Amino acid sequence: MSLEDTAEIPMGSDANRKSRESEDPRPTFWSDHYDLRLQSFGAPILGEDDMRVLEGDLDGEVAVGYHRGGELVGVVLVGMASAAARYRAALTRAAATV
């Protein structure tokens, strides 16, 4: 459901509440720079003291995980577009255990 779809639904209605519940509240952004895609999920700033390369290489495509208290709180992907769904799911699982 898009934002335009929910604009027509009264705020107190069940349909509006269900559409908001299905949205992922974690911050997400992506940006394409020529042949390179940058993607961020969660809140990397919360784990800036504990960054780990999860996959790939810092000289190429890489997935970097940001952890706080041993829990994954954010992921930044440089390239690796095909891994986005997997890392979003990992963040969802990590948030469910908190």
C-alpha positions in Angstrom: 0.0 0.0 0.0 1.5 3.3 -1.0 1.3 6.6 0.9 -1.1 7.9 -1.7 -3.4 5.0 -1.0 -3.5 5.7 2.8 -4.2 9.4 2.3 -7.8 8.6 1.5 -8.3 6.3 4.5 -9.7 7.9 7.7 -7.0 8.0 10.4 -9.0 6.0 13.0 -10.1 3.2 10.6 -8.9 -0.4 10.9 -7.6 -0.3 7.3 -5.3 2.7 8.2 -4.1 1.0 11.4 -3.3 -2.2 9.5 -1.4 -0.4 6.8 0.7 1.4 9.4 1.4 -1.9 11.4 2.8 -3.6 8.2 5.4 -0.9 7.6 8.9 -1.4 8.8 9.7 1.4 11.3 13.5 1.1 11.0 15.2 3.8 9.0 16.1 2.7 5.5 17.7 4.5 2.6 19.4 3.7 -0.7 21.3 5.7 -3.2 22.7 4.8 -6.6 26.0 6.4 -7.6 26.8 5.4 -11.2 27.4 1.6 -11.0 27.4 1.5 -7.2 24.4 1.1 -4.9 24.6 2.1 -1.2 21.9 0.8 1.1 21.4 1.3 4.8 19.0 -0.5 7.1 18.4 0.1 10.8 20.4 2.6 12.9 24.1 2.2 12.2 24.8 5.3 14.3 23.8 3.2 17.4 26.6 0.7 16.7 29.4 3.0 15.5 31.7 1.6 18.2 31.3 -2.0 17.0 31.4 -2.3 13.2 32.1 -5.7 11.6 32.5 -6.8 8.0 29.7 -9.3 7.6 30.5 -10.2 4.0 32.7 -9.1 1.2 35.7 -6.9 1.2 36.3 -3.2 2.1 38.0 -2.7 -1.3 34.9 -3.8 -3.2 31.3 -4.9 -2.4 30.8 -5.2 1.3 28.2 -5.6 4.0 29.1 -3.9 7.3 27.1 -4.7 10.4 26.8 -2.2 13.3 26.3 -3.8 16.7 25.3 -2.4 20.2 25.5 -4.7 23.2 26.2 -7.6 20.9 23.0 -7.0 18.9 22.8 -6.1 15.3 21.3 -2.6 15.0 22.2 -1.5 11.5 23.6 -2.7 8.2 25.2 -0.7 5.4 25.7 -2.4 2.0 28.0 -1.1 -0.7 27.0 -3.0 -3.8 25.6 -6.4 -2.8 22.0 -5.5 -3.8 21.1 -9.1 -3.9 21.9 -9.4 -0.2 19.5 -6.6 0.9 16.5 -8.9 1.8 18.7 -11.2 3.8 20.1 -8.4 5.9 16.8 -6.7 6.4 15.4 -10.0 7.7 18.4 -10.3 10.1 17.6 -6.9 11.5 14.0 -7.8 11.9 15.0 -11.0 13.8 17.4 -9.0 16.0 14.8 -6.4 16.8 12.3 -9.1 17.8 14.6 -10.5 20.4 15.1 -7.1 22.1 
